[in-house]
Amino acid sequence: MIEAQTLTKRYGAKTAVDSVSFTVRPGRVTGFLGPNGAGKSTTMRMIMGLDNPSGGQVTINGRPYAKHKAPLHEVGALLDAKAVHTKRSAYNHLRAMAATHGIPNSRVNEVIELTGLGAVAKKRVGGFSLGMGQRLGIAVALLGDPQTVILDEPVNGLDPEGVQWVRHLARDLAAEGRTVFLSSHLMSEMALTADHLIVIGRGRIIADAPIQDIIDGQSKARVRVRADRPQDLLNPLAGDGVSSQILEPELIEITGVDPRRIAETAQRTGVLVYELTPLQLSLEDAYMQLTQAEVEYQSHSLSPTTPEATQITIPVEGRRP
Ligand SMILES: Nc1ncnc2c1ncn2[C@@H]1O[C@H](COP(=O)(O)OP(=O)(O)OP(=O)(O)O)[C@@H](O)[C@H]1O
């Protein structure tokens, strides 16, 4: 379990992490999301005792990292896979780490097996690809068989098989009752891996909830309707927060009205409906909506004159008095 209370980190005038409080619980995968520069790595570094908080505190299993007698058994972290610059082989690197922490060699062999490093374990780490470096970083994180595992961008540089492997690993570790806290910019992957999300923007928590709640919280009912005269549905459905998009002559999307009301309206108005599909936001859409005001490093289109979409959005006319 990781518990942060009013955790703050300032770098000069810059407040990278601004009085955040959250709990990362065991038995589930908690994703840590946020735009570039939001404060994810700084938070993870403070959890691992690599940065001192300017205020507040963070504990792992009830104690700050530095207060644990055998921290590698409590928490393992992959924070910066590129940090391992060594002429040693992966095997010797892991053995040296194990020796200094009283971990038996048999565990070194286990983590090499677990992370799929067997074929390259005797090669110099300096020559590793990004993906192999990631696997070694994860092997180091798991070396002490820790109760809590923190992985910062663990799928960075991994091929699709590696990405899937990290997903299964994270889910297996959580299923064993461990605390798993991971960051990733790959939303589709996060949607498949995490049970719970903490979203941070400009150093502050902007969401802390089960993943489905975050998607539902950002979604207004949106329904795709195929019908012979779909436009005839629009006036009877008009109201606050209702809008529609004509995609094809017989295809529209209506936002802000549930499918049952659309079906009832169609029956009343004699419109023949032959498709009524509720649409759900993806995690990526929900995330973009949540964080759009929090993006520190905004990207701009190279061709601002290019139309955003060819679809036409028209608000449904307001109710007539
Ligand atoms: N050592 C430092 N000195 C000064 N500013 C720093 C330092 N480390 C981080 N920052 C600043 O603190 C803020 C948070 O950075 P951090 O790396 O924690 O964000 P992040 O969410 O991990 O971003 P990314 O997704 O790009 O990795 C950024 O504005 C960053 O520039």
The ligand as an ORCA input file, in Angstrom:
! r2SCAN-3c Opt
* xyz 0 1
  N      15.152     18.134    -11.331
  C      14.234     19.028    -11.741
  N      14.494     20.352    -11.724
  C      13.598     21.262    -12.124
  N      12.369     20.946    -12.597
  C      12.053     19.646    -12.650
  C      12.955     18.615    -12.235
  N      12.351     17.404    -12.409
  C      11.125     17.681    -12.909
  N      10.952     18.999    -13.064
  C       9.737     19.682    -13.553
  O       8.649     19.225    -12.774
  C       7.508     18.993    -13.577
  C       7.041     17.568    -13.419
  O       7.974     16.702    -14.075
  P       7.806     15.118    -14.119
  O       9.016     14.568    -14.811
  O       7.522     14.609    -12.755
  O       6.521     14.960    -15.021
  P       5.932     13.631    -15.704
  O       4.472     13.663    -15.435
  O       6.699     12.437    -15.255
  O       6.199     13.933    -17.239
  P       6.471     12.909    -18.478
  O       5.152     12.303    -18.816
  O       6.933     13.855    -19.536
  O       7.505     11.942    -18.028
  C       7.889     19.375    -14.999
  O       7.484     20.699    -15.261
  C       9.395     19.261    -14.983
  O       9.965     20.140    -15.921
*
